[in-house]
């Protein structure tokens, strides 16, 4: 049985803005689809289900900002509850591999360490919201926040998107606290988390991620998934 408490495997990607999470999720999903021989679901937070995507709009447009970080944490949690109930847990129960772009560590880092909420309160909230559905592996993509924000800006310009969203618009000091928070989470939970140097070119980051997955979840990425007896994680 996996840490997520089901037959599937739950991998989350975390890190600051523009670290390359979306890019690397797409690449790992393609690799695992070819190697693992079972369905791979990619999803994101906030969002991933219709009701959670509606909450995402309110959060990233800045509509909820005036209510303060605790209200924002509650909204991220409400989105997470629906996402878990309607998408993640059913996929894990079917034995699928779920790759999620951000999860509960983002609440700890953004609303907690950078936003100033009491970590004990957030830990209680996380216990209620996430329950036993803990990631089997969390890949923390680490890079200098200035580099990540520049990448995010370049992508927005290329895609013709509007300016920075609610969190990208925060001061550099906020993003520096985020980086420290993600590294602290990884240091506190080394069995679950692995830090990947995201300043490298995308191909090198991809290779590093594949190496971590091969080491931590060997039967998943090794091309010879043993279905008998359940998941490898
Ligand atoms: N949030 C979220 C909270 O505050 N609390 C929570 O509980 C949760 C779940 C989500 C926001 O919500 C906050 C955090 C966020 O602020 P989002 O739009 O989903 O908003 O934000 P991000 O997850 O940060 O998404 P980004 O797209 O900004 O960053 P990614 O996914 O890390 O980066 P990616 O892959 O899109 O890459 C960005 C650009 O860089 C290039 C890509 O091609 C792309 O153009 N790139 C690289 N360039 C050079 N070298 C590399 N290695 C590169 N990798 C990617």
Boltz pocket constraint, residues with backbone or C-beta under 6 A from the ligand:
constraints:
  - pocket:
      binder: B
      contacts: [[A, 15], [A, 16], [A, 17], [A, 18], [A, 19], [A, 20], [A, 21], [A, 22], [A, 23], [A, 24], [A, 44], [A, 45], [A, 46], [A, 60], [A, 76], [A, 101], [A, 102], [A, 103], [A, 104], [A, 105], [A, 106], [A, 107], [A, 108], [A, 110], [A, 111], [A, 148], [A, 151], [A, 152], [A, 154], [A, 155], [A, 167], [A, 168], [A, 198], [A, 199], [A, 200], [A, 201], [A, 202], [A, 203], [A, 205]]
      max_distance: 6.0
